[in-house]
């Protein structure tokens, strides 16, 4: 019988066994989110940012039908450079495994696999959400429902502004997913610092976020995720006027070309990259590196809290 069990990288396996801090990382940004050859370089930089802050990186992906928590450099290179890497959400994992696929995990799939592996903190760029015109298309990211049933802390820069940000926050509230701002009371808009919506809660340090995670565990009354919204500083964001203009043009092109479903996000991100002459890519990289650093510091603080309990 074929063995479909999750395989762990040696560094990650040792850290989990010893109770050391581990941060989950997605692989979709490697295979689909960034252009070659920048994708592999940035993937390595993301892992290094986690290490520099004192935690162990666990990049999650599928290689030849086997889910791996803690891709080694050869596996990371494979997902970054070969063609035909599937984009895997939760629903795709079993089918991809049975067919021996190479696959990159989305936020939803990474969250689910990380939770199964016992990893409680995950760093990504931006969360998926409710798409514009969702009232007609019912187009909503699986990230939201997955986080409603997955007890993981996701450090992100909010949701991409190409989505319906207000509707996404409403859905998160309905689904019982906690949302806190890191040193902010405004929900970030990925490329831009302020996504235009207030938040009820703000936390000021990695230690305070860790206290929230420990409190949730001890209460035992909530099984969903916690979004830690970490905005870019205003001097590092994409120029807001350029952002708004590019978004309006991109949405018009989206309608013209009839792009729908999961093709929407990569289409618009590619347009942002070309229309801003690479400025959006530089912002994207700053986002994920900052989030990786914060997630690692949260994981370190949470591990210390548990060790002292």
N, C-alpha and C positions, 0 to 999 in steps of 0.2 A: 504493500500500500504506500502511496506517495505521502511523504511527510510535509504537511502544510504548516507546521508550527512556526511561530515567529522565531527568527534567528537574531541573536544579539551580538553586536560588536563586542570584542573583548573588554575594551575600556568601559563601555556602558554596563556590561554585565558585572564587572568588578565594582563599579560605583553603586549600582543598585543593591548588590549584595551587602556592601559596607555602609549603606545609608548615606552616601555622599550626594551632594546636589547634582541633579541632571536636568538639562533643558531640552525639550523636544523641538526639532526644527523640521519644517516641511521640505519636500523636494520639488514641488510644482514650480517654485520660484527658480529652481535650477534648470528644469527641463522646458518650462513654458513661459516663465515670467520675465526672464532676462535674455538678451541676445547673446549668441556666441561671438567671441570667446569669453566675454565678460562674465558669463554665468558661472563658469567653474572657478574663476578667480574670486568672485564675490562669495560663492558658497564656502570656499576655504576661509575667507575673511570673517564670515559669519560665525563659523565654528571657532575661529581664533578669538573672536570677541567674547564668546561664552567662556572659553578657557581663561582669558585674561581677567575675567571677573570672578574666577574661582569655582566654576562649575564644569561639568562634563557635557559636551554637545552630543545629542543623539539625533542625527539626521535620519529621517524615516523614509523608506522607499521600497519598491519591489524590484527584485533582480531575478529574471528567469522564473517568475512565478512564486518566489519566496519573499515574504515580508521581512525586511531587515530593520531593526532598531539600532542605529549606529552604523551607518554605511562607512566602509573604509574608503581610502582615497581612490582605489581602483574602481570601486562600485560607484562612487560619486562621479568620477570621470566618465564612466559608461552612461549614466543617466544624463550627463551634461552634453555628451557629444554624439551619441548615436541617434539615428532617425527612428521615428515610430514609437517613441515612449508614450504610453497611454497616460491620460490624465485621470486619476483614480479618486472618486469620491467613495463614501462608505459602501454604497450599493454595488460598486464595481469590484471590491476587493476579492471576493470569493471567485467570481468568474475569471478575473485576471490571473489569480493563482492557479486555477484549474487549467487554464490555457497556456501557462508558462510565459506570461507577458512580462516585459519590463514596464514599470509604471512609476509615476510620480504622484505622491499623495497630496491632496488638497488640504485645506484647513480642517474640513470635516473628517476626512480619513485620518489625518495625522492626529487629531484630537482623540479619535476613537482608539487608534492603535496605541498611542501614548498612555491612555488610561488603562488599557489592557496590560501594558507593560509596567504599570505602577509609577509612571512619571506624571507629576502634578503641575508642571509649568511648561508652557509652550510659547515660543516667540515666532511671530510672523510679521508680515508687512501690514496688510489690511485685511479686515474681515469681509466675507461675502455678505450679501444682504438682499433686501427686496429691490427688484429691478424697477425702473420706471415703466409705467404702463402695466404694472403687475395686476391691476384690477381687471384688465382684459386678458392678460397672458398667463396669469398665475405663476409668473417666473420669480422664484425665490430661491436663494442659495440653500443648499442642504446644511451649510454651516450653522444656521440658526437652530434648526430642529435638533441637530446633533449636540450642540452646546446645551440644549435644554435637558439632555439626559446624560451629559458627560461631565463629571466633576473635575474640571481642569481649569487652570488660570491661563488665559490667553492674553499675552501682551501684544498690542497692535496699535496702529495709528488711526484707529477708528475704522470707518468703511470708506471705500473709494467713492469719491464725489460723483462718479458716473452712475451711482445707484440712487435710490430714493432714501435719503438719510433719515428723514423723519419717520417714514413708514418702517424702516428697519428698527429704529429705536422702539417704536410701538410694538412691533412683533417680539422684540427681546423682552419687553416688559410682560407681555401676555404669556410668553413661554417661561417666565420666571428666571431668566438669565440675569445675573447681577452685572451692573456696569458702573465702574468707578473711573474717575479721571485721575491721572497721576499729576499732581500739582496743578490741576485745572478744574474748573467747573463748566467747561465748554467741551463738547464732543468734537474731536478733531476730524478733519475731512481728508485724511491721507496726505495728498500733495500739499494741502493747505492746513495751517494751524487750527483754524476755527471752522468747523463744519456747519455752524449756524444754529446749534441746539444746546440748551442747558443740560447739565447733569445734576442729579440730587446729591452725589457724594464725590468727595475728593480726598485722596490719600497723599501724604507728603513724603514718604520714604519707603524703601524696599522692606524695612522692618515692619512698617505699619501694614503693608500688603500681606506680609507673612503672618501677622497676627490675625488678619481676616481669614486666611486659609486655615490656620489652626482652629480658630473659633468655629468655622463651618464644620470641620471634622469632629470637633467635640460636641457640637450641637446635634449632629446626625440628622438634621431636619431638612436638608436641602441637597439635592443630587445633581443640580445643574452646574453650568460653568460660571466663571467670573471673568468678565472682560476688563482688562486694565488698559485704559485708553491713554496712550502716551504721545502727546502731540509734538511735532517738530517745533523748535524755537522759531519765532517769526523771521529771524534773519537767515534761516535755513530752508524755509518753505519755497515752493514754486511761486513766482510772482502772481498774486491773485488775479490781476487783470489778464495776464497771459493765460492763466488757468481757465478763467470763465470764457474767454474767447475760444480757446481750444476745445473746451467741453461742448460749447454750442455748435461749433463746426463739426465735431466728431459725431454728435447725436444726429445731426442732419445727414451725414454720410451713412450712418448706420441704417437709417430709415431708407435712404436711397438704394443701398445695396441689399436690403432685406436680411440683414444679419440678425439672428435670434439665438436664444438658448445660451449654452455655455460658450458659444463663440463670441458673445458680446464683449466680455471683459478683455480677452486678448486682443480683439479688434481695436477697441478703444485705447487700450494701453499702447499698442503699436502706433496708433495715430498720434497719441500724445508724444511718444518718443520722436517721431518724425517731425511733427509740427512745431515742437519746442526745441528742435535741433539738439536733442540729447539732454536737455535740462531736466526733463521729468525723470529720466533714467538715473541721473545723479541724485535727485531727491529720493527716488525709490531706494537706492543703495543706502543713503544716510538713514532712512527710516528703519530698515531692517537691522542695520548695525546698532543703532541706538536701542531698538527693542530687544535685540539679543543681549546686549549689556545689561539692560534693566531686568530682563527675565532671569539672567544668571544671578544677579544680586538678590532678587526675590527668592530664588531657589536656595541660595546660600543662607539667607536669613531664616527661611522656613526649616531647613535642615538643622540649624542651630537651635531654633525653638523646640523642635521635636527631641533633639538630643538632651535638652535641658529639662524636658517635661518629666 
